[in-house]
Amino acid sequence: MFRLLLSYKWATLWASLIFVLCAIPGRDLPDADWMRLFRLDKWVHAGMFIILLLLATAEHHRRTKHSLSLMWAVAGTLYGLGLELMQELVFTERSFDIFDSVADAAGAWMGWVFAPVILKKAGAWNGK
């Protein structure tokens, strides 16, 4: 298991950063009314998971030369849901937000859908 985590080091580091950000106590988070107005936190959630899927699928493709596996989108969705459950049950001054979970899942699936296009432009995808 540890070897697999090392083989996907950038995705693992990014997933770890997401975990740390989600574990920050609620009192330490910025509270800005303009963020609520534009639902900025939902865009941040989606963006974090788009990046996570891009990193994971780029490494997956580099190693296997296979097209995207649905497993990454499913794993990203479950990771986001798990983090929201941990915010409710484990982390201090945090709570479950179904819309955060939906934004995480949307980001994971958007990352999965758009990864070939983005990675082709970055030269990390050969179209197989």
C-alpha positions as CSV (number, residue, x, y, z in Angstrom):
1,M,0.0,0.0,0.0
2,F,2.8,2.5,0.9
3,R,4.5,1.7,-2.3
4,L,1.4,2.6,-4.3
5,L,1.2,5.9,-2.4
6,L,4.7,6.7,-3.3
7,S,4.1,5.9,-6.9
8,Y,1.4,8.5,-7.0
9,K,3.4,10.9,-4.9
10,W,1.9,14.2,-6.3
11,A,-1.7,13.0,-6.1
12,T,-0.9,11.7,-2.5
13,L,0.6,15.0,-1.5
14,W,-2.4,16.9,-2.9
15,A,-4.8,14.5,-1.2
16,S,-2.9,15.1,2.1
17,L,-3.2,18.8,1.6
18,I,-6.9,18.5,1.1
19,F,-7.2,16.4,4.2
20,V,-5.3,19.0,6.3
21,L,-7.4,21.9,5.0
22,C,-10.6,20.0,5.8
23,A,-9.3,19.2,9.3
24,I,-8.7,22.9,10.2
25,P,-11.0,23.8,13.1
26,G,-13.9,25.9,12.1
27,R,-12.8,28.9,14.3
28,D,-9.6,29.1,12.3
29,L,-11.3,29.4,8.9
30,P,-11.8,32.9,7.3
31,D,-15.4,34.1,7.5
32,A,-16.2,36.5,4.6
33,D,-19.7,37.3,3.5
34,W,-18.6,37.8,-0.1
35,M,-17.4,34.2,-0.2
36,R,-21.0,33.1,0.6
37,L,-22.4,35.4,-1.9
38,F,-20.5,33.8,-4.8
39,R,-20.5,30.3,-3.2
40,L,-16.7,30.5,-3.5
41,D,-16.1,27.6,-1.1
42,K,-18.0,25.2,-3.4
43,W,-15.7,26.3,-6.3
44,V,-12.7,25.8,-4.1
45,H,-13.9,22.2,-3.2
46,A,-14.5,21.4,-6.9
47,G,-11.1,22.9,-7.9
48,M,-9.2,20.9,-5.3
49,F,-10.8,17.7,-6.6
50,I,-10.2,18.6,-10.3
51,I,-6.5,19.0,-9.5
52,L,-6.5,15.7,-7.5
53,L,-8.0,13.8,-10.5
54,L,-5.6,15.4,-12.9
55,L,-2.6,14.4,-10.8
56,A,-3.9,10.8,-10.3
57,T,-4.9,10.2,-13.9
58,A,-1.7,11.7,-15.3
59,E,0.3,9.3,-13.2
60,H,-2.0,6.4,-14.0
61,H,-1.7,7.1,-17.7
62,R,2.1,7.6,-17.5
63,R,2.5,4.2,-15.9
64,T,0.0,2.2,-17.8
65,K,-0.7,4.0,-21.1
66,H,-4.3,3.1,-20.6
67,S,-7.1,5.6,-20.9
68,L,-8.7,7.0,-17.8
69,S,-10.1,4.5,-15.3
70,L,-13.4,5.3,-13.7
71,M,-11.8,4.1,-10.5
72,W,-10.2,7.6,-10.0
73,A,-13.5,9.5,-10.3
74,V,-15.2,7.0,-7.9
75,A,-12.2,7.2,-5.5
76,G,-12.3,11.0,-5.6
77,T,-16.1,11.0,-4.9
78,L,-15.7,8.7,-2.0
79,Y,-12.7,10.6,-0.6
80,G,-14.8,13.8,-0.6
81,L,-17.7,12.1,1.1
82,G,-15.4,10.6,3.6
83,L,-13.9,13.9,4.5
84,E,-17.3,15.4,5.0
85,L,-18.3,12.6,7.3
86,M,-15.0,13.1,9.2
87,Q,-15.9,16.8,9.5
88,E,-19.1,15.8,11.2
89,L,-17.8,13.0,13.4
90,V,-14.1,13.7,14.0
91,F,-12.8,17.2,13.3
92,T,-13.3,20.1,15.7
93,E,-15.9,22.7,14.9
94,R,-16.7,21.3,11.5
95,S,-19.9,19.8,10.2
96,F,-21.1,17.7,7.3
97,D,-22.2,19.8,4.3
98,I,-23.9,17.8,1.5
99,F,-23.2,20.6,-0.9
100,D,-19.5,20.4,-0.2
101,S,-19.7,16.7,-0.9
102,V,-21.5,17.4,-4.1
103,A,-18.9,20.0,-5.1
104,D,-16.1,17.5,-4.3
105,A,-17.8,14.8,-6.5
106,A,-18.4,17.3,-9.3
107,G,-14.8,18.3,-9.2
108,A,-13.7,14.6,-9.3
109,W,-15.9,13.9,-12.3
110,M,-14.9,17.1,-14.1
111,G,-11.3,16.2,-13.6
112,W,-12.0,12.7,-15.0
113,V,-13.8,14.1,-18.0
114,F,-11.4,16.9,-18.9
115,A,-8.1,15.2,-18.0
116,P,-7.4,13.9,-21.5
117,V,-7.9,17.4,-23.0
118,I,-5.9,19.2,-20.3
119,L,-3.1,16.6,-20.2
120,K,-2.8,16.5,-24.0
121,K,-2.2,20.2,-24.0
122,A,0.4,19.7,-21.2
123,G,2.1,17.0,-23.2
124,A,1.4,14.3,-20.6
125,W,-1.2,12.3,-22.6
126,N,-0.5,10.3,-25.8
127,G,-4.2,9.5,-26.6
128,K,-4.1,5.8,-26.0
